[in-house]
Each structure stands twice: as structure tokens, then as C-alpha cells.
Amino acid sequence: MKKFLKETYGYIIIIVAVIIVRTFIITPVVVDGPSMEDTLYDNELLLLNKISYSFQDIKRYDIIVIEEGNEKIIKRVYGLPGEKIEYKNNKLYINDQETEDNYATNETSDFTLKDICAASLKKNEIVTEEDINKKCQDDKIPQDYYLVLGDNRKVSADSRYYGLIPKSSIVGKVSIRFWPLNKLGIID
């Protein structure tokens, strides 16, 4: 028995280390659907860094994984807490300043934060226009909330559907693609 334990001790340590790393630090995630094309494609495998936001802030254009119910969705961060963000005439405005949007692969319909707020309310409950006007007065993203969009705007279910995303729903950041092998590397 002592010999068996001595021989398997190293393997047990490796298995425990792999389980800890996969559970708490880095885990694979699969792209599901076309909402992030032309950056990410269906069935590509990415590495999800679950601890990156313990050491750094969430930044504009980070690609993140969000837990939405039973689903994990992959989107790009556009709006940060305290910012006013809107789309007008297919142009991105952050704090009333036109900003480049180099990731959108097609046109983006006009929206304001009030529209995002209304979408969030409508998704979760039946509301009237009066309810929306009462609850959606702020023109800035609240603390610990983010506005996210998919790169392929025509098909993406993002903040325009889910509403603003709470920081607590953000699982982590993806920045490395490891499948397919011909696309292995850092994601922009």
C-alpha cells in the first residue's frame, strides 16, 4: 500500500492542481453562434481567464464571458460605469463624443441608454411606457454595470436585448484562441 501511495502521489497532486486551475483560474469556453463574427466564429475554443478582473479593471473592447441564466455568452464591452453611450446614424457616441467602432461588422441600429433600460425592463416584466419613463431616467451607466455588444450586430443578442450587464454576471475575460490551430493566438 505504501508503494502504491508513493507511486500515485505525484499523479494525485497533478490532478488536484488541474482541477483547481480549471475551476478557479482558466477554463476553456466554446463560441456558440455568429454574434461575434468577424472576430470569433462558431465552435472556436477560447481560454477564459476567470481571475483577470481581480487584478485589473474591465476595459472598453474587452471580450468577456457573461453568465446569463444557464447560458454563457461572449460579448465585447462598450459602455463603462458612469458613461453616456448611444448609437446615432451608425456612429458610436461615448459621453457625446463620436468614437471609432472598429469591431462592428455591419450597421448598428440607433439606441440610447433609455432604450437599453427599456429592453431590460421588458425582458423581465410587462411594462408600460409610463413605467419606462419613471425607471429609465438616467443617461449614464450605473456603477458596476456595463453595456456589451456583439461584433455581428444584425444577429447579436446583447445589451440591446439583455439590458446593462452587472459586474457580478461577468465570469471573466477571453483573449486567447486555441482552436482551430491555424488561428491559435491572442484575440483582438
C-alpha positions as CSV (number, residue, x, y, z in Angstrom):
1,M,0.0,0.0,0.0
2,K,2.9,2.4,0.8
3,K,4.4,1.7,-2.5
4,F,1.1,2.4,-4.3
5,L,0.7,5.7,-2.5
6,K,4.3,6.7,-3.2
7,E,3.8,5.9,-6.9
8,T,0.5,7.7,-7.3
9,Y,1.2,10.7,-5.1
10,G,2.6,12.8,-8.0
11,Y,-0.4,12.0,-10.2
12,I,-2.8,12.9,-7.4
13,I,-1.1,16.3,-7.0
14,I,-1.3,16.9,-10.7
15,I,-5.0,16.0,-10.9
16,V,-5.8,18.3,-7.9
17,A,-3.8,21.1,-9.5
18,V,-5.5,20.8,-12.8
19,I,-9.0,20.8,-11.1
20,I,-8.1,23.9,-9.1
21,V,-6.8,25.7,-12.2
22,R,-9.7,24.8,-14.3
23,T,-12.3,25.6,-11.7
24,F,-10.9,28.9,-10.4
25,I,-8.4,30.3,-12.9
26,I,-8.6,29.3,-16.5
27,T,-11.1,27.2,-18.3
28,P,-12.0,26.5,-22.0
29,V,-15.1,28.1,-23.5
30,V,-16.7,27.4,-26.8
31,V,-18.1,30.2,-29.1
32,D,-21.7,29.4,-29.8
33,G,-23.2,31.1,-32.8
34,P,-22.3,34.0,-35.2
35,S,-22.8,37.0,-32.9
36,M,-19.1,37.8,-32.6
37,E,-18.1,37.4,-36.3
38,D,-15.7,38.5,-37.8
39,T,-13.6,38.3,-34.6
40,L,-14.8,34.9,-33.3
41,Y,-16.6,32.1,-35.2
42,D,-19.0,29.3,-34.1
43,N,-17.2,26.4,-32.4
44,E,-13.9,28.1,-31.8
45,L,-12.3,27.3,-28.5
46,L,-11.0,30.1,-26.2
47,L,-9.4,30.3,-22.9
48,L,-11.5,32.1,-20.2
49,N,-9.4,33.9,-17.6
50,K,-11.6,33.9,-14.5
51,I,-9.2,35.9,-12.3
52,S,-8.1,38.7,-14.6
53,Y,-10.6,41.2,-13.2
54,S,-9.4,40.5,-9.7
55,F,-6.2,42.4,-10.7
56,Q,-7.4,44.8,-13.4
57,D,-10.4,46.8,-14.3
58,I,-12.8,45.9,-17.1
59,K,-11.8,47.9,-20.2
60,R,-13.7,49.1,-23.2
61,Y,-13.5,46.5,-26.1
62,D,-12.5,43.6,-23.7
63,I,-14.1,40.4,-24.9
64,I,-15.9,38.9,-21.9
65,V,-18.0,35.9,-20.9
66,I,-21.3,36.6,-19.2
67,E,-23.4,34.2,-17.2
68,E,-27.0,34.8,-18.3
69,G,-29.3,32.2,-16.7
70,N,-28.0,28.8,-17.7
71,E,-26.0,30.3,-20.6
72,K,-22.6,31.7,-21.0
73,I,-22.5,34.4,-23.7
74,I,-19.5,36.1,-25.2
75,K,-19.6,39.8,-26.0
76,R,-17.5,42.9,-26.2
77,V,-17.6,45.7,-23.6
78,Y,-18.5,49.1,-25.0
79,G,-20.0,51.1,-22.1
80,L,-18.3,51.5,-18.7
81,P,-19.9,52.8,-15.5
82,G,-20.5,56.5,-15.4
83,E,-20.6,56.8,-19.2
84,K,-23.3,58.0,-21.5
85,I,-23.4,55.9,-24.6
86,E,-25.6,55.9,-27.7
87,Y,-25.6,55.0,-31.4
88,K,-26.9,57.6,-33.9
89,N,-26.7,57.1,-37.6
90,N,-24.5,54.1,-37.2
91,K,-22.0,56.0,-35.2
92,L,-20.9,55.3,-31.6
93,Y,-21.0,58.2,-29.1
94,I,-19.5,58.0,-25.7
95,N,-20.1,61.0,-23.5
96,D,-21.4,62.8,-26.6
97,Q,-18.1,62.3,-28.4
98,E,-18.0,60.3,-31.6
99,T,-15.8,57.3,-31.1
100,E,-14.4,54.8,-33.6
101,D,-16.1,51.4,-33.6
102,N,-13.7,49.2,-35.4
103,Y,-15.3,45.9,-34.5
104,A,-18.8,46.1,-35.8
105,T,-19.2,44.0,-39.0
106,N,-22.4,45.6,-40.1
107,E,-24.7,48.5,-39.3
108,T,-25.9,49.2,-35.7
109,S,-29.5,50.5,-35.2
110,D,-29.8,53.7,-33.2
111,F,-30.2,53.3,-29.5
112,T,-29.8,55.3,-26.2
113,L,-29.3,54.1,-22.7
114,K,-33.1,54.7,-22.2
115,D,-33.7,52.1,-24.9
116,I,-31.3,49.7,-23.2
117,C,-33.1,50.2,-19.9
118,A,-36.5,49.7,-21.5
119,A,-35.2,46.5,-23.2
120,S,-34.1,45.2,-19.8
121,L,-37.4,46.0,-18.2
122,K,-39.4,44.5,-21.0
123,K,-37.4,41.3,-20.9
124,N,-38.1,40.8,-17.2
125,E,-41.6,42.1,-16.8
126,I,-44.6,43.6,-18.7
127,V,-44.2,47.4,-18.5
128,T,-45.9,50.4,-19.9
129,E,-44.4,53.5,-21.5
130,E,-45.1,55.3,-18.2
131,D,-43.1,52.7,-16.2
132,I,-40.2,53.0,-18.7
133,N,-40.2,56.8,-18.3
134,K,-40.1,56.5,-14.5
135,K,-37.4,53.8,-14.2
136,C,-35.1,54.9,-17.1
137,Q,-34.3,58.5,-16.4
138,D,-30.6,58.2,-16.0
139,D,-28.5,58.9,-19.1
140,K,-25.3,57.3,-17.6
141,I,-24.4,53.7,-16.9
142,P,-24.7,52.9,-13.2
143,Q,-21.8,51.8,-11.0
144,D,-20.8,48.1,-11.6
145,Y,-22.8,47.8,-14.8
146,Y,-21.6,47.5,-18.4
147,L,-23.0,47.8,-21.9
148,V,-22.0,45.0,-24.2
149,L,-22.5,44.4,-27.9
150,G,-21.7,41.6,-30.3
151,D,-19.5,42.4,-33.3
152,N,-22.1,41.0,-35.7
153,R,-24.9,43.4,-34.7
154,K,-27.6,42.1,-37.0
155,V,-27.8,38.8,-35.1
156,S,-26.3,39.6,-31.7
157,A,-28.5,39.3,-28.5
158,D,-26.5,41.8,-26.4
159,S,-27.3,44.8,-24.1
160,R,-30.0,45.8,-26.6
161,Y,-31.8,42.6,-25.6
162,Y,-30.5,41.8,-22.1
163,G,-30.0,45.3,-20.8
164,L,-27.0,46.5,-18.9
165,I,-24.8,43.7,-17.6
166,P,-24.0,43.7,-13.8
167,K,-20.3,43.1,-13.0
168,S,-21.5,40.1,-10.9
169,S,-22.6,38.3,-14.1
170,I,-19.2,38.7,-15.7
171,V,-17.3,35.4,-15.4
172,G,-14.0,36.6,-16.9
173,K,-12.1,37.8,-20.0
174,V,-11.1,35.8,-23.1
175,S,-8.0,36.8,-25.0
176,I,-6.6,33.5,-26.3
177,R,-8.0,31.3,-29.0
178,F,-6.6,27.8,-29.1
179,W,-8.8,26.1,-31.7
180,P,-8.7,25.9,-34.6
181,L,-4.9,25.6,-34.5
182,N,-4.4,27.8,-37.6
183,K,-5.9,30.7,-35.6
184,L,-4.0,29.9,-32.3
185,G,-3.1,33.1,-30.6
186,I,-4.2,36.4,-28.9
187,I,-7.6,37.8,-29.8
188,D,-8.0,41.5,-30.5
